[in-house]
Amino acid sequence: MFDKVKKNGTELLGKTNRIVEGTSIVGDIVSKADFRLDGELIGNFTSQGKLVIGALGIIKGEIVCNNADIEGEFQGKIKVLEVLNIKATARIHGEVAVGKLSIEPGAEFTATCAMITPTTKEVTLKDGKGAEEKLKQ
């Protein structure tokens, strides 16, 4: 009577996963949907969607995603295929590779920065079991 249809990655875009403040994760996160982090992640993050690091959020590791807004703290390597918005409260330390970059006055940005050319826009999602899925823009 009620058939459940499995959703593919494009149907998940627009929905948001959330890690709230006070939560700390040690490990890797892989998501096809958008993601908001107000807690702490020590590990890697990969997504085909948008990542928002809230004002109290902290990530130490490597990030690969399509779009990102950073209000909190990031230490490590980040690759954003489209637009990286760095808010005034953000603290960025490490290596940054972006399609487009926006930095508000007051942000702490201590990083090397490289612009991504159209031929390098590719995200590889790993499912934790060794399988990989590539997304090309």
ABEGO torsion letter per residue (X at the ends): XBBBBBBBAAAABGBBBBBBBGBBBBEBBBBABBBBBABBBBEBBBBABBBBBBAABBBBEBBBBABBBBABBBBEBBBBABBBBBBAABBBBEBBBBABBBBBBGBBBBBBBBBBBAAABBBBBBAGAGBBBBBBX
